[in-house]
Amino acid sequence: MTVGDRIKEQRKEKKFTLRKLSERSGISISYLSDIEQNRRRPSLDRLTDIALGLGVSVSYLLGEQTMDAGSEPEYYSLADKSVHFREVLEKLDDFDFWEEKDQEELLTYLQIKKKIRDSDLS
């Protein structure tokens, strides 16, 4: 199974359209389609964006890890993170069950904050 096959499988399992995955990952629909059809190979950065959009690990998409029933990918070693970071993750634990408009609102807010931080660094 290829990276594209795993992405498509996870997208369909989560009942995401290409548009939905595009919104969640920040990657164009046409590029995602090319990846799923094995016409393009994503960079590690793009693969990370896709993995986060799907809620799976990069290791899974690369075929280095399997998704056992009921298993959750571990993205972070929480022991190394600040109290604030751990608090944010706890508050987002049920993010997949939020209403779509609430999810989109939070993601939009985070994208805007990132742009502001990036512009302050320039």
Backbone torsions as a table, in degrees:
resi	resn	phi	psi	omega
1	MET	NA	134.5	-178.1
2	THR	-89.1	170.3	175.5
3	VAL	-57.3	-46.5	178.9
4	GLY	-59.2	-40.1	178.1
5	ASP	-63.0	-42.3	-179.3
6	ARG	-66.8	-39.9	178.2
7	ILE	-62.3	-48.7	-179.2
8	LYS	-61.7	-42.9	179.9
9	GLU	-60.2	-46.9	-179.7
10	GLN	-67.6	-38.5	179.3
11	ARG	-62.0	-46.0	-179.3
12	LYS	-68.9	-38.0	178.5
13	GLU	-61.0	-36.3	179.8
14	LYS	-87.3	1.1	-179.8
15	LYS	59.4	38.9	175.4
16	PHE	-93.2	138.3	169.0
17	THR	-81.3	168.5	173.9
18	LEU	-60.2	-37.0	179.0
19	ARG	-61.2	-45.2	-179.7
20	LYS	-62.3	-45.2	178.6
21	LEU	-65.5	-36.7	177.0
22	SER	-60.3	-45.1	179.1
23	GLU	-64.8	-40.3	-177.3
24	ARG	-74.4	-27.6	-175.2
25	SER	-104.5	-18.7	-176.7
26	GLY	77.1	21.1	-178.7
27	ILE	-115.2	140.2	-175.7
28	SER	-62.8	151.2	179.2
29	ILE	-59.4	-43.3	-177.2
30	SER	-65.3	-38.8	178.7
31	TYR	-67.0	-42.4	177.5
32	LEU	-60.8	-42.4	178.4
33	SER	-61.0	-44.2	178.4
34	ASP	-61.1	-38.5	178.4
35	ILE	-65.3	-47.6	-179.0
36	GLU	-62.7	-31.2	179.7
37	GLN	-89.1	6.3	178.1
38	ASN	61.6	29.3	174.7
39	ARG	-91.0	-19.4	179.8
40	ARG	-135.7	152.6	174.7
41	ARG	-114.1	123.7	-178.1
42	PRO	-75.3	149.4	172.3
43	SER	-69.8	168.8	178.7
44	LEU	-61.9	-38.1	178.1
45	ASP	-62.3	-45.8	-180.0
46	ARG	-67.6	-37.4	178.1
47	LEU	-63.5	-38.4	176.8
48	THR	-63.6	-43.4	177.7
49	ASP	-60.3	-42.6	179.9
50	ILE	-66.1	-44.7	179.8
51	ALA	-59.2	-44.5	178.3
52	LEU	-64.2	-40.4	177.9
53	GLY	-62.3	-33.6	-179.8
54	LEU	-89.7	-16.6	-177.2
55	GLY	75.3	33.2	176.4
56	VAL	-126.6	171.1	179.2
57	SER	-87.2	155.2	173.7
58	VAL	-61.5	-38.4	178.7
59	SER	-57.1	-40.1	177.9
60	TYR	-63.6	-47.3	-178.2
61	LEU	-62.3	-29.7	178.6
62	LEU	-83.1	-5.4	179.3
63	GLY	83.4	14.0	-179.2
64	GLU	-89.8	-10.3	-175.9
65	GLN	-145.1	147.3	176.9
66	THR	-102.6	158.8	176.2
67	MET	-100.4	97.7	177.0
68	ASP	-75.2	151.2	179.4
69	ALA	-55.8	127.3	177.8
70	GLY	80.3	-1.1	-178.9
71	SER	-84.9	148.5	177.6
72	GLU	-116.5	134.9	177.1
73	PRO	-68.1	144.7	177.5
74	GLU	-101.7	113.2	-177.5
75	TYR	-89.7	-30.3	-172.0
76	TYR	-133.3	147.6	168.3
77	SER	-90.4	103.0	-173.2
78	LEU	-64.0	-24.6	179.6
79	ALA	-61.3	-28.2	-177.9
80	ASP	-89.8	-2.2	-173.7
81	LYS	-102.0	158.2	-179.6
82	SER	-69.6	164.5	176.9
83	VAL	-60.7	-40.2	-179.3
84	HIS	-63.9	-41.7	179.7
85	PHE	-62.5	-45.0	179.6
86	ARG	-63.4	-37.2	178.4
87	GLU	-64.3	-41.7	177.8
88	VAL	-61.7	-46.7	179.9
89	LEU	-60.6	-39.0	178.7
90	GLU	-63.2	-40.1	-179.6
91	LYS	-69.7	-24.5	-179.4
92	LEU	-94.5	3.4	-175.0
93	ASP	-54.9	-34.5	-178.4
94	ASP	-104.7	22.5	-175.9
95	PHE	-52.4	-39.7	-179.2
96	ASP	-63.0	-16.9	-179.0
97	PHE	-100.9	-1.1	176.4
98	TRP	-68.9	158.7	172.1
99	GLU	-65.0	146.8	-175.9
100	GLU	-56.4	-41.0	-179.4
101	LYS	-63.4	-34.9	177.6
102	ASP	-69.8	-39.6	176.0
103	GLN	-60.8	-48.5	-178.6
104	GLU	-62.4	-38.5	179.4
105	GLU	-62.4	-45.9	179.2
106	LEU	-64.8	-44.4	-179.8
107	LEU	-63.0	-40.1	177.6
108	THR	-63.1	-45.4	178.0
109	TYR	-57.4	-46.5	-179.2
110	LEU	-64.8	-37.7	177.7
111	GLN	-65.1	-42.4	179.0
112	ILE	-64.5	-44.8	178.6
113	LYS	-60.1	-39.3	178.4
114	LYS	-64.0	-43.6	179.1
115	LYS	-61.4	-41.2	178.4
116	ILE	-64.3	-45.9	178.9
117	ARG	-61.7	-44.0	179.9
118	ASP	-62.5	-40.4	-179.8
119	SER	-70.1	-30.9	176.6
120	ASP	-68.7	-26.2	179.5
121	LEU	-79.7	-18.2	-177.8
122	SER	-77.7	NA	NA
